[in-house]
Amino acid sequence: MNTSISIIGAGLGGLTLARVLHVHGIPAKIYEAEPSAEARTQGGQLDIHEHNGQAALEAAGLTDEFRAIIHEGGAASRVLDQHAAVLLDEPDDGTGTRPEVLRGDLRRILLDSLPDGTIEWGRKVESVRLLGSPDTADGRHELTFADGSTVTTDLLVGADGAWSKIRPLLSDAKPDYVGTTFVETYLYDVDEKHSAAAAAVGDGAMYAPAPGQAIAAHREAGDILHTYVQLNRSAEWFAGIDFTDAPAATARIAAEFDGWATELTALITDGETAPIPRAIYALPDAHRWLRVRGVTLLGDAAHLMAPSGEGANLAMFDGAELGKAIVAHPDDIEAALAEYEEAMFVRSASEAADSHVILDLCLGDHAPYSLVDFFTGAASVSG
């Protein structure tokens, strides 16, 4: 196979694609804007699902490495009301099919599985152009990076997330704010220093939802609590908070939970890191595009949606499925891309629809009982 393959973005999806291709002897190059693998922390825990995330890691030949990074006991979950009364408590007995791992650990095993030189760090894409006219072009594209250098590639894969520089080659769609923002903070040495909050969270994930707002947290390895405060508020409301003033921002967010149990609000007020707002954006549920020669998308670049536990799993599965399609059609890349995209459009549309249901279970009018019903099987989503 003489096709040059350029993957934009060294997230989980792009790395999985490169790894699956490498397993089958097909080289690819990843261009990543960040200066190094250690440039920033990689988020919290992820539950990796059998039918997509674990299947992708199996295709990548990394099942053993994945099992070595599982946070044993981390799949426990509980639902509390705003007074910290336990409505549901499901321990991790080791029989679950969605083990928890840290995103950073997962990214590390993927990085370590690739040959040296596969990733070029500090390569931020500034522009992309099709070589030749649309009617006669063979699908090759020229990438221009922030440092002025250029690269020409036969196959271009946008794995560059929500604000993809590659997506405009295929689609005019832009992410829209869904009306919800998560605010992240951390507590450390929690059993020693924050025992009441640690007891409320338990061994795994804790959800304390109410209409329009929630406090959720994960216990991570090393006695760490990673908190996600969730608020249905306008973008303008959040813009009125100065997050560069951490104490003031913390106080403003905590004020929205006046009257809640102190062991829950302590997850906000006792935070040992500055609160970081994460506005939630999404692409249209049925986002798709007409086939364009020599270019495709995966992960959030293709189907950004509200958090539902599927984002990382879908990105890795996209990467694995695209890699397998290329392996199956090494001499007909267009056939590979068409096969991959058609299946990806169907599964991502279904998961995007489900993401709205999940968000409503957590923050809708019937929270927290709607989430209890979901966990106990009284309510479900199509996936």
Secondary structure as UniProt FT lines:
FT   STRAND          5..8
FT   HELIX           12..23
FT   TURN            24..25
FT   STRAND          29..31
FT   TURN            37..38
FT   STRAND          45..47
FT   HELIX           50..54
FT   HELIX           55..59
FT   TURN            60..61
FT   HELIX           63..68
FT   TURN            72..75
FT   STRAND          77..80
FT   TURN            82..83
FT   STRAND          86..90
FT   STRAND          100..102
FT   HELIX           103..112
FT   TURN            116..117
FT   STRAND          119..120
FT   STRAND          125..130
FT   TURN            134..136
FT   STRAND          141..145
FT   TURN            146..147
FT   STRAND          150..153
FT   STRAND          155..158
FT   TURN            162..163
FT   HELIX           167..169
FT   STRAND          176..187
FT   HELIX           190..193
FT   HELIX           195..201
FT   TURN            202..203
FT   STRAND          205..210
FT   TURN            211..212
FT   STRAND          213..220
FT   TURN            221..223
FT   STRAND          224..232
FT   HELIX           235..239
FT   TURN            243..244
FT   HELIX           246..255
FT   TURN            256..259
FT   HELIX           262..269
FT   STRAND          276..282
FT   TURN            285..286
FT   TURN            293..294
FT   STRAND          295..297
FT   HELIX           300..303
FT   HELIX           311..328
FT   TURN            330..331
FT   HELIX           333..363
FT   TURN            365..368
FT   HELIX           369..376
//
